[in-house]
Structure formats: structure tokens, C-alpha cells
Amino acid sequence: MMICYKKWLKLHVQYADISSNQIRRKNDGLYTWLKRYDSEWLKQNYRRIKTKVNSVDWAKRDAELLSQVKEVVREMKEGKPERITWTTIGSKLGISGWLSKKREKLPLTKAYIESTIESMEEFHIRKIKWAIDELEKQGKPMTLWNLAETAGVKPRYMKFISKDIKGFLNGKGYGYNFLQEILNVKGDINE
């Protein structure tokens, strides 16, 4: 019996920086014997080490994250259009779930993201602008179907932003004769 007590205490001296629970995992037989035959002694000699929880400097993290978020949004606006949302920004940074859960602790980042997130309509408009430029680069004719295919926007959604499309095409010197096609496309936005 004394051998078990000494061994338990020796392990605690030898591994002073870990808890009895961790020692127990490595010496389960010894723990089981002490628990069975002298549980009161075991309770008195059971060490619990409280781990220090590092508090987070949320203001610092917010400032660091804000610059990363701004860079991600800038890249998203320059390349092929992706909808700017909390989820896509978080995914690009590899912190999707975390970012959404901790947004209340990140006031600067939250304010910036809230000011840049896009509605579906805003996203479609940005995709159309991008597609017009792409069609010009590729030298393809500016038709409803080329525009819809390149932008990835279905014609039935284009009719809701036809005034914007007309403005973009007019600004680029294109006729907008196919806009009537857009307005005649069947389909409701809820389909």
C-alpha cells in the first residue's frame, strides 16, 4: 500500500507542471488501485492545475482584422465577382464561423463589413459591369445571352436591373436594343 502512495507522490514531484488528471491517464492502474482502497487519501493528494485563460485584446484584434478584411474585399472587387457577405469574407480569411460569431466584439470590422456587404441586386449589377468589360476584352458580341452567360445572371433577374444595364451599355457606346428582350423574358424573381 505504501508503495502506491509513494509512487503517486513521486509522479507528482516528477511532473510538477501537469495535473493529477493527466498523470492518471498515464498511470490508470495506480489511480484505480488508490481510488478503490483509499479514496480519501487520493482526494487529499489529487492536484488540479487551473489553466490560465489568456484574455483577448479585442480592440487590437479588431484593428488587425479590419486591415485583412479590407484587403480581402479589395481583391473580391477586382477579380471575377463574388458576392461580398460575412460568410465569403470569413471563408477567404479561414475564419468563417468565428467571424460571424464574434462580430459584436469587433466593432470596426463589423461596421466596415456591414457597409460593404451586397444585396443580391447589387451583386448582379456588379457582375453585369464585369461581364460587359469581359465581353469587350474577349471581342464577343454584346448580346443578351452572351451577357447573361458571362455574368452568370439569369435573364429573368436582369429585368429587375435593366435601367442599370442600359446605363452601363450606353456609357460604353453600345446600343441597348436587346433590353426589350430582357423585359420580355418570362419568369418571376421568386421562381
N, CA and C atoms as an extended XYZ file, in Angstrom:
573
Properties=species:S:1:pos:R:3:atomname:S:1:resname:S:1:resid:I:1 pbc="F F F"
N         0.830       -1.193        0.000 N   MET     1
C         0.000        0.000        0.000 CA  MET     1
C         0.875        1.256        0.000 C   MET     1
N         1.892        1.270        0.836 N   MET     2
C         2.783        2.427        0.910 CA  MET     2
C         3.492        2.667       -0.420 C   MET     2
N         3.765        1.597       -1.133 N   ILE     3
C         4.440        1.729       -2.418 CA  ILE     3
C         3.573        2.549       -3.380 C   ILE     3
N         2.279        2.301       -3.371 N   CYS     4
C         1.357        3.026       -4.264 CA  CYS     4
C         1.295        4.507       -3.911 C   CYS     4
N         1.254        4.804       -2.580 N   TYR     5
C         1.226        6.202       -2.158 CA  TYR     5
C         2.495        6.920       -2.625 C   TYR     5
N         3.638        6.270       -2.368 N   LYS     6
C         4.921        6.878       -2.728 CA  LYS     6
C         5.020        7.089       -4.242 C   LYS     6
N         4.564        6.105       -4.997 N   LYS     7
C         4.634        6.211       -6.455 CA  LYS     7
C         3.782        7.379       -6.955 C   LYS     7
N         2.570        7.511       -6.381 N   TRP     8
C         1.676        8.604       -6.775 CA  TRP     8
C         2.318        9.962       -6.475 C   TRP     8
N         2.881       10.090       -5.262 N   LEU     9
C         3.513       11.346       -4.865 CA  LEU     9
C         4.767       11.623       -5.698 C   LEU     9
N         5.538       10.562       -5.997 N   LYS    10
C         6.746       10.713       -6.803 CA  LYS    10
C         6.394       11.217       -8.212 C   LYS    10
N         5.327       10.668       -8.770 N   LEU    11
C         4.884       11.117      -10.094 CA  LEU    11
C         4.509       12.601      -10.077 C   LEU    11
N         3.933       13.065       -8.961 N   HIS    12
C         3.545       14.470       -8.850 CA  HIS    12
C         4.763       15.383       -8.713 C   HIS    12
N         5.817       14.882       -8.088 N   VAL    13
C         7.053       15.660       -7.992 CA  VAL    13
C         7.744       15.674       -9.358 C   VAL    13
N         7.786       14.506       -9.980 N   GLN    14
C         8.446       14.351      -11.277 CA  GLN    14
C         7.765       15.194      -12.363 C   GLN    14
N         6.436       15.252      -12.318 N   TYR    15
C         5.668       16.015      -13.311 CA  TYR    15
C         4.915       17.146      -12.618 C   TYR    15
N         5.667       18.083      -12.077 N   ALA    16
C         5.081       19.160      -11.270 CA  ALA    16
C         4.195       20.113      -12.071 C   ALA    16
N         4.392       20.143      -13.366 N   ASP    17
C         3.649       21.111      -14.172 CA  ASP    17
C         2.364       20.565      -14.791 C   ASP    17
N         2.011       19.318      -14.482 N   ILE    18
C         0.762       18.769      -15.025 CA  ILE    18
C        -0.169       18.343      -13.899 C   ILE    18
N        -1.422       18.224      -14.213 N   SER    19
C        -2.440       17.903      -13.212 CA  SER    19
C        -2.483       16.409      -12.922 C   SER    19
N        -3.123       16.066      -11.807 N   SER    20
C        -3.310       14.657      -11.453 CA  SER    20
C        -4.104       13.928      -12.520 C   SER    20
N        -4.996       14.630      -13.152 N   ASN    21
C        -5.810       14.025      -14.204 CA  ASN    21
C        -4.928       13.536      -15.350 C   ASN    21
N        -3.930       14.334      -15.715 N   GLN    22
C        -3.017       13.929      -16.781 CA  GLN    22
C        -2.120       12.775      -16.324 C   GLN    22
N        -1.692       12.818      -15.063 N   ILE    23
C        -0.891       11.716      -14.509 CA  ILE    23
C        -1.734       10.449      -14.468 C   ILE    23
N        -2.973       10.585      -14.087 N   ARG    24
C        -3.898        9.451      -14.014 CA  ARG    24
C        -4.018        8.745      -15.364 C   ARG    24
N        -4.110        9.522      -16.449 N   ARG    25
C        -4.249        8.922      -17.784 CA  ARG    25
C        -3.063        8.045      -18.143 C   ARG    25
N        -1.889        8.432      -17.658 N   LYS    26
C        -0.679        7.658      -17.964 CA  LYS    26
C        -0.459        6.510      -16.982 C   LYS    26
N        -1.131        6.543      -15.845 N   ASN    27
C        -0.964        5.530      -14.791 CA  ASN    27
C        -2.331        5.104      -14.267 C   ASN    27
N        -3.160        4.632      -15.158 N   ASP    28
C        -4.544        4.325      -14.821 CA  ASP    28
C        -4.663        3.224      -13.767 C   ASP    28
N        -3.796        2.232      -13.826 N   GLY    29
C        -3.842        1.133      -12.852 CA  GLY    29
C        -3.583        1.629      -11.444 C   GLY    29
N        -2.577        2.489      -11.296 N   LEU    30
C        -2.241        3.053       -9.990 CA  LEU    30
C        -3.409        3.878       -9.456 C   LEU    30
N        -3.978        4.708      -10.291 N   TYR    31
C        -5.117        5.527       -9.892 CA  TYR    31
C        -6.293        4.643       -9.453 C   TYR    31
N        -6.580        3.618      -10.229 N   THR    32
C        -7.700        2.723       -9.913 CA  THR    32
C        -7.495        2.058       -8.554 C   THR    32
N        -6.264        1.617       -8.292 N   TRP    33
C        -5.974        0.955       -7.012 CA  TRP    33
C        -6.187        1.932       -5.859 C   TRP    33
N        -5.641        3.162       -5.983 N   LEU    34
C        -5.795        4.156       -4.915 CA  LEU    34
C        -7.261        4.545       -4.719 C   LEU    34
N        -7.982        4.667       -5.788 N   LYS    35
C        -9.403        5.020       -5.713 CA  LYS    35
C       -10.190        3.934       -4.981 C   LYS    35
N        -9.846        2.688       -5.275 N   ARG    36
C       -10.567        1.564       -4.679 CA  ARG    36
C       -10.231        1.385       -3.193 C   ARG    36
N        -8.945        1.511       -2.837 N   TYR    37
C        -8.530        1.156       -1.479 CA  TYR    37
C        -8.327        2.334       -0.535 C   TYR    37
N        -8.168        3.550       -1.050 N   ASP    38
C        -8.013        4.709       -0.166 CA  ASP    38
C        -8.412        5.990       -0.904 C   ASP    38
N        -9.676        6.080       -1.205 N   SER    39
C       -10.161        7.218       -1.998 CA  SER    39
C       -10.031        8.541       -1.245 C   SER    39
N       -10.103        8.497        0.092 N   GLU    40
C        -9.963        9.726        0.876 CA  GLU    40
C        -8.547       10.292        0.736 C   GLU    40
N        -7.551        9.432        0.832 N   TRP    41
C        -6.155        9.861        0.659 CA  TRP    41
C        -5.953       10.413       -0.760 C   TRP    41
N        -6.537        9.742       -1.738 N   LEU    42
C        -6.409       10.167       -3.130 CA  LEU    42
C        -7.009       11.563       -3.330 C   LEU    42
N        -8.165       11.823       -2.709 N   LYS    43
C        -8.782       13.150       -2.816 CA  LYS    43
C        -7.863       14.233       -2.260 C   LYS    43
N        -7.212       13.914       -1.129 N   GLN    44
C        -6.322       14.892       -0.493 CA  GLN    44
C        -5.044       15.124       -1.301 C   GLN    44
N        -4.673       14.161       -2.114 N   ASN    45
C        -3.429       14.250       -2.878 CA  ASN    45
C        -3.672       14.331       -4.386 C   ASN    45
N        -4.811       14.855       -4.731 N   TYR    46
C        -5.171       14.995       -6.147 CA  TYR    46
C        -4.969       16.457       -6.525 C   TYR    46
N        -4.075       16.723       -7.435 N   ARG    47
C        -3.717       18.096       -7.802 CA  ARG    47
C        -4.521       18.544       -9.022 C   ARG    47
N        -5.105       19.721       -8.879 N   ARG    48
C        -5.811       20.322      -10.007 CA  ARG    48
C        -5.080       21.606      -10.377 C   ARG    48
N        -4.682       21.670      -11.615 N   ILE    49
C        -3.996       22.869      -12.086 CA  ILE    49
C        -4.966       23.632      -12.973 C   ILE    49
N        -5.224       24.833      -12.576 N   LYS    50
C        -6.102       25.666      -13.397 CA  LYS    50
C        -5.263       26.278      -14.505 C   LYS    50
N        -5.729       26.067      -15.704 N   THR    51
C        -5.008       26.643      -16.835 CA  THR    51
C        -5.376       28.111      -16.956 C   THR    51
N        -4.383       28.887      -17.283 N   LYS    52
C        -4.623       30.313      -17.445 CA  LYS    52
C        -5.319       30.547      -18.778 C   LYS    52
N        -6.376       31.291      -18.711 N   VAL    53
C        -7.088       31.650      -19.931 CA  VAL    53
C        -6.596       33.032      -20.336 C   VAL    53
N        -5.964       33.078      -21.476 N   ASN    54
C        -5.471       34.366      -21.953 CA  ASN    54
C        -6.649       35.204      -22.420 C   ASN    54
N        -6.736       36.391      -21.858 N   SER    55
C        -7.816       37.262      -22.309 CA  SER    55
C        -7.398       37.876      -23.644 C   SER    55
N        -8.370       38.068      -24.476 N   VAL    56
C        -8.117       38.573      -25.817 CA  VAL    56
C        -8.223       40.089      -25.813 C   VAL    56
N        -7.275       40.733      -26.423 N   ASP    57
C        -7.333       42.179      -26.613 CA  ASP    57
C        -8.174       42.411      -27.872 C   ASP    57
N        -9.481       42.570      -27.666 N   TRP    58
C       -10.407       42.651      -28.796 CA  TRP    58
C       -10.185       43.897      -29.642 C   TRP    58
N        -9.774       44.992      -29.013 N   ALA    59
C        -9.521       46.215      -29.789 CA  ALA    59
C        -8.351       45.994      -30.747 C   ALA    59
N        -7.311       45.338      -30.254 N   LYS    60
C        -6.145       45.050      -31.098 CA  LYS    60
C        -6.525       44.076      -32.213 C   LYS    60
N        -7.237       43.030      -31.842 N   ARG    61
C        -7.650       42.041      -32.840 CA  ARG    61
C        -8.560       42.679      -33.889 C   ARG    61
N        -9.435       43.570      -33.444 N   ASP    62
C       -10.347       44.256      -34.362 CA  ASP    62
C        -9.555       45.076      -35.384 C   ASP    62
N        -8.564       45.826      -34.911 N   ALA    63
C        -7.754       46.658      -35.809 CA  ALA    63
C        -6.973       45.795      -36.806 C   ALA    63
N        -6.393       44.687      -36.323 N   GLU    64
C        -5.638       43.787      -37.206 CA  GLU    64
C        -6.557       43.152      -38.250 C   GLU    64
N        -7.709       42.710      -37.786 N   LEU    65
C        -8.649       42.035      -38.671 CA  LEU    65
C        -9.225       42.997      -39.709 C   LEU    65
N        -9.447       44.239      -39.306 N   LEU    66
C       -10.004       45.231      -40.224 CA  LEU    66
C        -9.128       45.384      -41.465 C   LEU    66
N        -7.818       45.462      -41.271 N   SER    67
C        -6.935       45.622      -42.439 CA  SER    67
C        -6.981       44.379      -43.325 C   SER    67
N        -7.075       43.195      -42.724 N   GLN    68
C        -7.174       41.957      -43.509 CA  GLN    68
C        -8.489       41.914      -44.287 C   GLN    68
N        -9.567       42.310      -43.632 N   VAL    69
C       -10.889       42.308      -44.275 CA  VAL    69
C       -10.905       43.295      -45.445 C   VAL    69
N       -10.320       44.476      -45.247 N   LYS    70
C       -10.276       45.467      -46.330 CA  LYS    70
C        -9.521       44.918      -47.535 C   LYS    70
N        -8.435       44.208      -47.284 N   GLU    71
C        -7.651       43.618      -48.377 CA  GLU    71
C        -8.463       42.554      -49.115 C   GLU    71
N        -9.163       41.710      -48.368 N   VAL    72
C        -9.987       40.662      -48.980 CA  VAL    72
C       -11.092       41.286      -49.830 C   VAL    72
N       -11.754       42.297      -49.312 N   VAL    73
C       -12.837       42.959      -50.058 CA  VAL    73
C       -12.282       43.609      -51.323 C   VAL    73
N       -11.119       44.249      -51.210 N   ARG    74
C       -10.495       44.868      -52.388 CA  ARG    74
C       -10.224       43.816      -53.469 C   ARG    74
N        -9.669       42.669      -53.058 N   GLU    75
C        -9.393       41.585      -54.012 CA  GLU    75
C       -10.681       41.048      -54.632 C   GLU    75
N       -11.737       40.939      -53.822 N   MET    76
C       -13.015       40.434      -54.325 CA  MET    76
C       -13.620       41.384      -55.353 C   MET    76
N       -13.410       42.668      -55.173 N   LYS    77
C       -13.968       43.653      -56.106 CA  LYS    77
C       -13.164       43.734      -57.399 C   LYS    77
N       -11.874       43.379      -57.332 N   GLU    78
C       -11.021       43.473      -58.522 CA  GLU    78
C       -11.148       42.266      -59.444 C   GLU    78
N       -11.322       41.089      -58.896 N   GLY    79
C       -11.357       39.881      -59.712 CA  GLY    79
C       -12.751       39.551      -60.203 C   GLY    79
N       -12.906       38.295      -60.608 N   LYS    80
C       -14.223       37.815      -61.022 CA  LYS    80
C       -15.176       37.985      -59.838 C   LYS    80
N       -16.331       38.550      -60.072 N   PRO    81
C       -17.224       38.877      -58.959 CA  PRO    81
C       -17.628       37.682      -58.089 C   PRO    81
N       -17.481       37.901      -56.803 N   GLU    82
C       -18.019       37.010      -55.773 CA  GLU    82
C       -18.843       37.909      -54.869 C   GLU    82
N       -19.947       37.401      -54.401 N   ARG    83
C       -20.812       38.226      -53.561 CA  ARG    83
C       -20.118       38.504      -52.231 C   ARG    83
N       -20.132       39.751      -51.837 N   ILE    84
C       -19.484       40.169      -50.601 CA  ILE    84
C       -20.474       39.986      -49.456 C   ILE    84
N       -20.195       38.988      -48.621 N   THR    85
C       -21.025       38.681      -47.453 CA  THR    85
C       -20.098       38.358      -46.288 C   THR    85
N       -20.662       38.270      -45.092 N   TRP    86
C       -19.890       37.845      -43.923 CA  TRP    86
C       -19.244       36.491      -44.192 C   TRP    86
N       -20.014       35.595      -44.773 N   THR    87
C       -19.524       34.236      -44.995 CA  THR    87
C       -18.372       34.193      -45.985 C   THR    87
N       -18.497       34.892      -47.111 N   THR    88
C       -17.410       34.829      -48.098 CA  THR    88
C       -16.149       35.506      -47.574 C   THR    88
N       -16.291       36.606      -46.871 N   ILE    89
C       -15.118       37.272      -46.293 CA  ILE    89
C       -14.462       36.344      -45.274 C   ILE    89
N       -15.274       35.767      -44.385 N   GLY    90
C       -14.731       34.838      -43.392 CA  GLY    90
C       -14.065       33.635      -44.024 C   GLY    90
N       -14.655       33.110      -45.086 N   SER    91
C       -14.072       31.952      -45.781 CA  SER    91
C       -12.714       32.296      -46.372 C   SER    91
N       -12.613       33.461      -46.967 N   LYS    92
C       -11.337       33.890      -47.559 CA  LYS    92
C       -10.249       34.014      -46.499 C   LYS    92
N       -10.650       34.395      -45.284 N   LEU    93
C        -9.687       34.538      -44.190 CA  LEU    93
C        -9.502       33.239      -43.410 C   LEU    93
N       -10.335       32.238      -43.715 N   GLY    94
C       -10.252       30.963      -42.998 CA  GLY    94
C       -10.865       31.010      -41.613 C   GLY    94
N       -11.768       31.967      -41.381 N   ILE    95
C       -12.385       32.127      -40.059 CA  ILE    95
C       -13.885       32.357      -40.177 C   ILE    95
N       -14.518       31.686      -41.101 N   SER    96
C       -15.916       31.965      -41.425 CA  SER    96
C       -16.846       31.924      -40.216 C   SER    96
N       -16.908       30.806      -39.532 N   GLY    97
C       -17.820       30.683      -38.396 CA  GLY    97
C       -17.436       31.609      -37.262 C   GLY    97
N       -16.147       31.687      -36.999 N   TRP    98
C       -15.645       32.517      -35.911 CA  TRP    98
C       -15.983       33.981      -36.145 C   TRP    98
N       -15.769       34.453      -37.357 N   LEU    99
C       -16.017       35.862      -37.675 CA  LEU    99
C       -17.475       36.237      -37.428 C   LEU    99
N       -18.386       35.399      -37.863 N   SER   100
C       -19.810       35.690      -37.669 CA  SER   100
C       -20.188       35.676      -36.194 C   SER   100
N       -19.621       34.737      -35.438 N   LYS   101
C       -19.963       34.626      -34.017 CA  LYS   101
C       -19.403       35.775      -33.185 C   LYS   101
N       -18.237       36.264      -33.554 N   LYS   102
C       -17.557       37.282      -32.743 CA  LYS   102
C       -17.762       38.704      -33.256 C   LYS   102
N       -18.660       38.900      -34.196 N   ARG   103
C       -18.801       40.218      -34.821 CA  ARG   103
C       -19.114       41.336      -33.831 C   ARG   103
N       -19.813       41.021      -32.746 N   GLU   104
C       -20.157       42.062      -31.768 CA  GLU   104
C       -18.928       42.559      -31.015 C   GLU   104
N       -17.878       41.756      -30.962 N   LYS   105
C       -16.647       42.152      -30.271 CA  LYS   105
C       -15.683       42.881      -31.209 C   LYS   105
N       -16.073       43.022      -32.456 N   LEU   106
C       -15.213       43.623      -33.480 CA  LEU   106
C       -15.936       44.810      -34.131 C   LEU   106
N       -16.148       45.902      -33.399 N   PRO   107
C       -16.990       46.986      -33.923 CA  PRO   107
C       -16.472       47.637      -35.207 C   PRO   107
N       -15.172       47.819      -35.341 N   LEU   108
C       -14.634       48.448      -36.560 CA  LEU   108
C       -14.817       47.529      -37.764 C   LEU   108
N       -14.480       46.261      -37.563 N   THR   109
C       -14.615       45.275      -38.638 CA  THR   109
C       -16.079       45.110      -39.014 C   THR   109
N       -16.932       45.042      -38.005 N   LYS   110
C       -18.369       44.878      -38.253 CA  LYS   110
C       -18.912       46.057      -39.061 C   LYS   110
N       -18.555       47.271      -38.667 N   ALA   111
C       -19.051       48.458      -39.374 CA  ALA   111
C       -18.582       48.448      -40.827 C   ALA   111
N       -17.323       48.070      -41.048 N   TYR   112
C       -16.803       48.045      -42.419 CA  TYR   112
C       -17.520       46.985      -43.256 C   TYR   112
N       -17.650       45.786      -42.705 N   ILE   113
C       -18.306       44.707      -43.460 CA  ILE   113
C       -19.756       45.071      -43.744 C   ILE   113
N       -20.451       45.592      -42.744 N   GLU   114
C       -21.854       45.973      -42.937 CA  GLU   114
C       -21.991       47.029      -44.039 C   GLU   114
N       -20.970       47.891      -44.174 N   SER   115
C       -21.041       48.930      -45.209 CA  SER   115
C       -20.702       48.390      -46.597 C   SER   115
N       -20.085       47.206      -46.670 N   THR   116
C       -19.671       46.681      -47.978 CA  THR   116
C       -20.452       45.454      -48.438 C   THR   116
N       -21.206       44.810      -47.544 N   ILE   117
C       -21.940       43.619      -47.992 CA  ILE   117
C       -22.963       44.012      -49.054 C   ILE   117
N       -23.219       43.068      -49.936 N   GLU   118
C       -24.069       43.355      -51.091 CA  GLU   118
C       -25.395       42.619      -51.015 C   GLU   118
N       -26.426       43.313      -51.457 N   SER   119
C       -27.701       42.631      -51.677 CA  SER   119
C       -27.539       41.826      -52.961 C   SER   119
N       -28.460       40.954      -53.238 N   MET   120
C       -28.392       40.164      -54.463 CA  MET   120
C       -28.446       41.082      -55.685 C   MET   120
N       -29.268       42.108      -55.624 N   GLU   121
C       -29.388       43.047      -56.745 CA  GLU   121
C       -28.068       43.782      -56.984 C   GLU   121
N       -27.443       44.256      -55.905 N   GLU   122
C       -26.148       44.944      -56.038 CA  GLU   122
C       -25.090       44.009      -56.619 C   GLU   122
N       -25.132       42.758      -56.192 N   PHE   123
C       -24.186       41.769      -56.703 CA  PHE   123
C       -24.406       41.528      -58.196 C   PHE   123
N       -25.656       41.401      -58.603 N   HIS   124
C       -25.958       41.210      -60.028 CA  HIS   124
C       -25.478       42.406      -60.854 C   HIS   124
N       -25.659       43.595      -60.339 N   ILE   125
C       -25.205       44.796      -61.047 CA  ILE   125
C       -23.688       44.760      -61.222 C   ILE   125
N       -22.971       44.396      -60.166 N   ARG   126
C       -21.509       44.327      -60.258 CA  ARG   126
C       -21.073       43.248      -61.246 C   ARG   126
N       -21.798       42.121      -61.258 N   LYS   127
C       -21.477       41.049      -62.204 CA  LYS   127
C       -21.710       41.494      -63.650 C   LYS   127
N       -22.776       42.247      -63.880 N   ILE   128
C       -23.074       42.740      -65.228 CA  ILE   128
C       -21.971       43.696      -65.693 C   ILE   128
N       -21.566       44.638      -64.819 N   LYS   129
C       -20.482       45.562      -65.179 CA  LYS   129
C       -19.230       44.777      -65.574 C   LYS   129
N       -18.899       43.792      -64.756 N   TRP   130
C       -17.713       42.974      -65.016 CA  TRP   130
C       -17.854       42.225      -66.341 C   TRP   130
N       -19.040       41.680      -66.589 N   ALA   131
C       -19.277       40.898      -67.807 CA  ALA   131
C       -19.166       41.766      -69.058 C   ALA   131
N       -19.643       42.998      -68.995 N   ILE   132
C       -19.526       43.906      -70.141 CA  ILE   132
C       -18.047       44.107      -70.477 C   ILE   132
N       -17.234       44.352      -69.445 N   ASP   133
C       -15.790       44.522      -69.666 CA  ASP   133
C       -15.158       43.246      -70.217 C   ASP   133
N       -15.572       42.090      -69.690 N   GLU   134
C       -15.025       40.809      -70.158 CA  GLU   134
C       -15.375       40.550      -71.620 C   GLU   134
N       -16.615       40.814      -71.988 N   LEU   135
C       -17.029       40.607      -73.382 CA  LEU   135
C       -16.234       41.513      -74.322 C   LEU   135
N       -15.966       42.742      -73.868 N   GLU   136
C       -15.144       43.650      -74.684 CA  GLU   136
C       -13.728       43.095      -74.851 C   GLU   136
N       -13.137       42.612      -73.754 N   LYS   137
C       -11.778       42.054      -73.803 CA  LYS   137
C       -11.711       40.848      -74.736 C   LYS   137
N       -12.744       40.026      -74.686 N   GLN   138
C       -12.768       38.799      -75.490 CA  GLN   138
C       -13.216       39.061      -76.931 C   GLN   138
N       -13.711       40.253      -77.200 N   GLY   139
C       -14.165       40.592      -78.543 CA  GLY   139
C       -15.449       39.888      -78.950 C   GLY   139
N       -16.233       39.467      -77.967 N   LYS   140
C       -17.503       38.788      -78.259 CA  LYS   140
C       -18.600       39.821      -78.473 C   LYS   140
N       -19.615       39.474      -79.270 N   PRO   141
C       -20.723       40.417      -79.483 CA  PRO   141
C       -21.523       40.625      -78.194 C   PRO   141
N       -22.005       41.842      -78.041 N   MET   142
C       -22.781       42.192      -76.861 CA  MET   142
C       -24.229       41.783      -77.091 C   MET   142
N       -24.563       40.555      -76.684 N   THR   143
C       -25.938       40.068      -76.811 CA  THR   143
C       -26.450       39.722      -75.431 C   THR   143
N       -27.750       39.602      -75.340 N   LEU   144
C       -28.367       39.229      -74.070 CA  LEU   144
C       -27.775       37.936      -73.539 C   LEU   144
N       -27.675       36.938      -74.393 N   TRP   145
C       -27.243       35.625      -73.917 CA  TRP   145
C       -25.762       35.594      -73.581 C   TRP   145
N       -24.933       36.315      -74.351 N   ASN   146
C       -23.510       36.406      -74.003 CA  ASN   146
C       -23.328       37.120      -72.666 C   ASN   146
N       -24.086       38.192      -72.491 N   LEU   147
C       -24.003       38.953      -71.248 CA  LEU   147
C       -24.475       38.109      -70.060 C   LEU   147
N       -25.600       37.429      -70.235 N   ALA   148
C       -26.139       36.588      -69.158 CA  ALA   148
C       -25.173       35.462      -68.810 C   ALA   148
N       -24.610       34.828      -69.834 N   GLU   149
C       -23.700       33.700      -69.604 CA  GLU   149
C       -22.405       34.153      -68.933 C   GLU   149
N       -21.829       35.227      -69.420 N   THR   150
C       -20.568       35.720      -68.861 CA  THR   150
C       -20.758       36.213      -67.430 C   THR   150
N       -21.856       36.919      -67.197 N   ALA   151
C       -22.126       37.454      -65.856 CA  ALA   151
C       -22.583       36.373      -64.890 C   ALA   151
N       -23.215       35.344      -65.425 N   GLY   152
C       -23.788       34.337      -64.542 CA  GLY   152
C       -25.071       34.826      -63.895 C   GLY   152
N       -25.763       35.715      -64.605 N   VAL   153
C       -27.036       36.250      -64.119 CA  VAL   153
C       -28.111       35.827      -65.103 C   VAL   153
N       -29.132       35.188      -64.604 N   LYS   154
C       -30.215       34.734      -65.481 CA  LYS   154
C       -30.996       35.937      -66.007 C   LYS   154
N       -31.413       35.870      -67.269 N   PRO   155
C       -32.174       36.993      -67.848 CA  PRO   155
C       -33.396       37.386      -67.023 C   PRO   155
N       -34.036       36.431      -66.366 N   ARG   156
C       -35.226       36.792      -65.581 CA  ARG   156
C       -34.869       37.711      -64.413 C   ARG   156
N       -33.611       37.659      -63.945 N   TYR   157
C       -33.176       38.581      -62.894 CA  TYR   157
C       -32.703       39.907      -63.496 C   TYR   157
N       -32.241       39.846      -64.746 N   MET   158
C       -31.727       41.049      -65.408 CA  MET   158
C       -32.815       42.095      -65.605 C   MET   158
N       -34.054       41.651      -65.741 N   LYS   159
C       -35.115       42.637      -65.978 CA  LYS   159
C       -35.312       43.561      -64.775 C   LYS   159
N       -34.894       43.119      -63.594 N   PHE   160
C       -35.048       43.959      -62.406 CA  PHE   160
C       -33.971       45.035      -62.318 C   PHE   160
N       -32.905       44.869      -63.117 N   ILE   161
C       -31.828       45.863      -63.126 CA  ILE   161
C       -31.604       46.404      -64.538 C   ILE   161
N       -32.635       46.350      -65.364 N   SER   162
C       -32.495       46.748      -66.775 CA  SER   162
C       -32.075       48.210      -66.928 C   SER   162
N       -32.523       49.091      -66.035 N   LYS   163
C       -32.121       50.503      -66.129 CA  LYS   163
C       -30.619       50.648      -65.900 C   LYS   163
N       -30.100       49.869      -64.959 N   ASP   164
C       -28.659       49.910      -64.697 CA  ASP   164
C       -27.885       49.378      -65.901 C   ASP   164
N       -28.362       48.276      -66.465 N   ILE   165
C       -27.708       47.678      -67.640 CA  ILE   165
C       -27.714       48.677      -68.797 C   ILE   165
N       -28.849       49.330      -68.997 N   LYS   166
C       -28.978       50.327      -70.066 CA  LYS   166
C       -27.940       51.433      -69.873 C   LYS   166
N       -27.788       51.877      -68.638 N   GLY   167
C       -26.809       52.921      -68.330 CA  GLY   167
C       -25.377       52.476      -68.606 C   GLY   167
N       -25.046       51.237      -68.219 N   PHE   168
C       -23.683       50.733      -68.450 CA  PHE   168
C       -23.395       50.626      -69.941 C   PHE   168
N       -24.356       50.054      -70.680 N   LEU   169
C       -24.167       49.869      -72.121 CA  LEU   169
C       -24.099       51.211      -72.840 C   LEU   169
N       -24.961       52.134      -72.443 N   ASN   170
C       -24.967       53.464      -73.036 CA  ASN   170
C       -23.633       54.159      -72.775 C   ASN   170
N       -23.124       54.011      -71.557 N   GLY   171
C       -21.844       54.604      -71.184 CA  GLY   171
C       -20.677       54.039      -71.978 C   GLY   171
N       -20.813       52.811      -72.441 N   LYS   172
C       -19.758       52.164      -73.234 CA  LYS   172
C       -19.970       52.359      -74.734 C   LYS   172
N       -21.040       53.058      -75.098 N   GLY   173
C       -21.303       53.328      -76.506 CA  GLY   173
C       -22.028       52.209      -77.233 C   GLY   173
N       -22.665       51.318      -76.493 N   TYR   174
C       -23.422       50.227      -77.119 CA  TYR   174
C       -24.887       50.610      -77.219 C   TYR   174
N       -25.507       50.096      -78.259 N   GLY   175
C       -26.957       50.194      -78.338 CA  GLY   175
C       -27.522       49.203      -77.328 C   GLY   175
N       -28.687       49.469      -76.892 N   TYR   176
C       -29.282       48.578      -75.895 CA  TYR   176
C       -30.578       48.003      -76.430 C   TYR   176
N       -30.515       47.580      -77.688 N   ASN   177
C       -31.718       47.050      -78.331 CA  ASN   177
C       -32.163       45.724      -77.728 C   ASN   177
N       -31.285       44.979      -77.108 N   PHE   178
C       -31.713       43.699      -76.540 CA  PHE   178
C       -32.336       43.854      -75.155 C   PHE   178
N       -32.368       45.084      -74.647 N   LEU   179
C       -33.006       45.278      -73.346 CA  LEU   179
C       -34.488       44.932      -73.392 C   LEU   179
N       -35.105       45.145      -74.533 N   GLN   180
C       -36.515       44.771      -74.653 CA  GLN   180
C       -36.657       43.264      -74.484 C   GLN   180
N       -35.654       42.505      -74.968 N   GLU   181
C       -35.663       41.047      -74.768 CA  GLU   181
C       -35.676       40.721      -73.277 C   GLU   181
N       -34.878       41.464      -72.525 N   ILE   182
C       -34.799       41.232      -71.078 CA  ILE   182
C       -36.165       41.436      -70.445 C   ILE   182
N       -36.824       42.521      -70.828 N   LEU   183
C       -38.118       42.838      -70.224 CA  LEU   183
C       -39.192       41.828      -70.617 C   LEU   183
N       -39.016       41.167      -71.756 N   ASN   184
C       -39.992       40.182      -72.213 CA  ASN   184
C       -39.723       38.772      -71.693 C   ASN   184
N       -38.594       38.576      -71.029 N   VAL   185
C       -38.259       37.239      -70.521 CA  VAL   185
C       -39.267       36.852      -69.462 C   VAL   185
N       -39.782       35.636      -69.603 N   LYS   186
C       -40.750       35.148      -68.622 CA  LYS   186
C       -39.998       34.703      -67.383 C   LYS   186
N       -40.697       34.720      -66.319 N   GLY   187
C       -40.107       34.246      -65.072 CA  GLY   187
C       -40.136       35.347      -64.037 C   GLY   187
N       -40.493       34.932      -62.888 N   ASP   188
C       -40.559       35.848      -61.766 CA  ASP   188
C       -39.296       35.654      -60.941 C   ASP   188
N       -38.920       36.651      -60.213 N   ILE   189
C       -37.719       36.551      -59.378 CA  ILE   189
C       -37.868       35.459      -58.320 C   ILE   189
N       -39.085       35.122      -57.961 N   ASN   190
C       -39.310       34.101      -56.933 CA  ASN   190
C       -39.328       32.685      -57.481 C   ASN   190
N       -39.199       32.520      -58.796 N   GLU   191
C       -39.248       31.171      -59.383 CA  GLU   191
C       -38.054       30.361      -58.976 C   GLU   191
